[in-house]
Amino acid sequence: MTQLVWFRNDLRLADNPALTAACKTGDPVRACFVITPEQWQQHDWSPARVRFVLEHANALARALARLGIPLTFIHCHWFSESLDELTAFCREQCIKQVHFNEEYGINERRRDKQLRDRLGGLGIKVNKYRDQCAAPVGEVLTQQGGPYSVFTPFSRSWQRWLADHQPPVYPVPAAVGPEVQAEQTDTLPKPFESAPEPLVATGEDAAHDQLQAFVSEQAARYKDERDFPARDGTSLLSPYLANGVLSGRQCVQAAKEAGGGSDGLATWVNEIAWRDFYIHILYHYPRVSMNRAFKTETERLEWNHPGETFDAWKEGRTGIPIVDAAMRQLRATGWMHNRLRMITAMFLTKNLFIDWRLGEAWFMQNLVDGFLASNNGGWQWSASTGTDAAPYFRVFNPVTQSERFDPDGEFIRHWVPELAKLDSKRIHEPSRKGGVIPKGYPRPIVDLKESRKEAIARFQALKDG
C-alpha cells in the first residue's frame, strides 16, 4: 500500500507537514500536482503566477525524484473534475492514505471536504495539515475564544503564541527509495502564455538563498528603506511565500536565527504577522473570499461606473505619475512595490471611486505573488471596507506620497520615460501651476482635492444613513 502527497500551495520539500508525515509511515510514497487552467483563470490567476507555479512544480518533481518519490501531473479543467481524477488515481495506485496541507479559500475548503467524503467511502484515509500560517489558524484567538478582526491585538497574541509554542520547522525528509525518473510539464496553458519573464530565480534552493541574503544583509535597512520603490529595500520573497516555496515558519525562524531584535527584522516579521492575520480572516469570515466586503454596510456604497477611467488606471495613463509608474511596473513584471499597491488602490477607490473588487481582480490577474488572503485584505484596507481598515477619511494624496517616497523621481523616470527630462519637483505633478505637460503624457483624469472630498462625503452619508 502507498501513501500519496497532494501538493497544492506548498511547492517545497523542507517544512512541509504533509510530506513529512507521509514519509514517516515507512510505506512507499507518491506525489501529485493537479493542473486546472480553467479553475485558475476563474480564480484570477495571472500568467506570471501560473508560469512561476509550473516552473516550481517541475523543480519539485526533480527534487522528489531524488528522494525516490515520483510526482505525477494530473491535468483537468476544474476542481470538480479534479475530484474524479484524484479518486481514479488513488484506485490505480492502491493508495492507503492521502496527505495534503490545508488551503482556506471557500472553494478549496469545499473541494477538500468532498474529496475526504469520497475517498473515505473507499476506505482511503485523508489527512490534512495546518501549514499556511506561522501560527496555525484557530490558535490565535481573543480571550472570549473568537477570531480577531483588528490587527494590532492579533499581532500581540501571535507573537506570544509563537514564543510559547515555537512551532517546529521540519527538515527535508530522508529518501524513501532509490532515485526515480522525474515527470515534467513543459507548456503553459493557452490562457497564460503571455507571462512575463520570472521576477525571481526558480527553485526551493533559490528561495532559501534569497531568504538568507535578506535576513543577513538587507533586513537591518528594511524599516528605513522598504517604502522607497527606487531602492532595493524589500525582501522580494513574496512570490515564494504566496506559492508555498517558502513557509511563514521558515521566515520567522530565519529572522530569529539572524538575531531577531533589530528594528528592521522586527518590522519584517510584522509583515509575516499581517499575512497570517489575513489568512485567519479568510478562514473565519469566508464571505471575504466570495466578493463580499468585511464591513457589510459598505456594500451599500454606489461606486462610479468604471469605463474609460478604469482602463486608464489599468494601463498607467491617469496623468498621476506615481500611479502610472506603478501600474506599468505591474503589467511589465507581474509585481508591484507594496507602498505603491496602497497608493494605486486608494487612488482607484477614493479618487476615482471605482469598486475595490475590480482593482482586487486586476491585481490578481497580473501579480506573480497574487495571494487571495493578502490581496483581498490589502484592497479592503485601502477601500475602508475591511478589517482594521484605513478610516474612510484617510485618503492618500498620490503626489505627496510620490514626493516623500520617490523624492528624486527615479522610479517615475524609469517607468514613465515621457517625464524623464522633468526636474525632481515637477516630475511628481507635471501640470502643477499651469506647467507644460510633456508631449504624449495625459493630463490628470481626476481632480485629487475635489474627488477626495466627494469620497469622504459618500462614506459620511453611508455612516449617517
Secondary structure, 3 states (H helix, E strand, C coil): CEEEEEECCCCCCCCCHHHHHHHHCCCCEEEEEEECHHHHHHCCCCHHHHHHHHHHHHHHHHHHHHCCCCEEEEECCCHHHHHHHHHHHHHHCCEEEEEEECCCCHHHHHHHHHHHHHHHCCCCEEEEECCCCCCCCCCCCCCCCCCCCCHHHHHHHHHHHHHHHCCCCCCCCCCCCCCCCCCCCCCCCHHHCCCCCCCCCCCHHHHHHHHHHHHHHHHHHHHHHCCCCCCCCCCCCHHHHHCCCCCHHHHHHHHHHCCCCCHHHHHHHHHHHHHHHHHHHHHHCHHHHCCCCCCHHHHHCCCCCCHHHHHHHHHCCCCCHHHHHHHHHHHHHCCCCHHHHHHHHHHHHHHCCCCHHHHHHHHHCCCCCCCHHHHHHHHHHHHCCCCCCCCCCCCCCHHHHHHHHCCCCHHHHHHCHHHCCCCCCHHHCCCHHHCCCCCCCCCCCCCHHHHHHHHHHHHHHHHHC
